[in-house]
Amino acid sequence: MVELTKTKAKEITLEVWRYLRDNPAVGDKENLPERIYNKIEDFSGGCALCEIDGAENCSFCPLRDLSGGNDNCSDYWSWTSANTKEKRSEAAGRIIKLVENWEPED
């Protein structure tokens, strides 16, 4: 189990999603550049936010509160199911905006 602070999880998450937004041809986290993928490969679902304090549980995702209590993965599922680069980039951008607005308290 990997334990992360909330601040470090935010940093890694933003790095991943900024890359995915800027490179919408990449449709799977496993196809990220090695320098980025190595940071998330051992995380549950490849998500640093699911690993905060070793929780390994999406139900504790800080994005749930930031998205108004809605399904915290709806933008993720929009990204995975996007059938165009534009839609994939837009979904990644929405995730980035949520994460940027999150102010973690470690």
N, C-alpha and C positions, 0 to 999 in steps of 0.2 A: 504494500500500500504506500502510495506517495502522499506525503502531507505537504500542503501548500498554504501559504498565507493568502488572504483574500486579495491583497495588493498584487502579489506575484501571479495569482490566477487571472486577475484582470489584465495584467501586462501580457501574459502569454496568449490569452484569448484575443486581445486586440491585434497582436502580431499575426495570429492565424487568420482572423477574419479580414484584416486589411489586405493580406496577400490574396485571399480568395476573392475579395471584391475587385481588386486590381488585375486579377488573372482569372476571369470567369471561365476560361476553357478548362480549368481544373475543377472537376466535378466530384472529387472524392478527396477526403483529407489524407488518404494514403498516398496520394500523388503530389503532396506538398514537397517542396525542396527538403532534402534530408536535414538541413540545419534547423528547420521549423518542425518537421514531423518528429524528429528525435525528442522534442520537448513534450509531445502529447501522446506518443505511441503507447505508453503504459497506463494512460488514463482511461477510466470508464467512458466508453463512447468517444474517445479521443477529445474529451472536453475538460479543460482545466477547471471550469466552474463546477463540474460534477465531483471534483476532487478536493474541494475546499475543506481544510482541516481533516482530510482523510474520510470524508463522508461517503464518497462513491455513490451518490444518490441524486438523481435529477430533481427530486421533489424539494430539495433544499436550494435549488438554483436561485440566485438573486434576481435573475431576469423575470421570474414569476411576478414579484412585486412591482418591478419597473414597467411591466407590460399591463398593469392594471388588474393583476390576478388571473389573467388569461393563461392559456396553455403556454408555458415558457418555451416550448419547442416549436411553436407554430411557424416562426420565421425560419428555424432550422429546416423544418419539413418543406417549407416553400423553397428553400435553397436546394434541398436534395431532389425535389420533384420538378424543378425548373427545366423547361425544355428549350430555353434559349440562354445565351450568355448574358443578355440584358437582364432577364428575370433573375438569373443567378446572382448577378452583381447587385441588383436592387435588394434582394433578400439579405445578402451579406451586409449591405449598407445599413439595413434596419437593425441587424444584430449589433453592428458596431455602434450605432447611435445609442442603443439601450445600454451597452457596456460602458460607453463613455460617460453616460449620465449616472452611472452607479458610483457611489462614493463609499468604498469599503472601509470598515472599521476593524482593523486587525486586533 
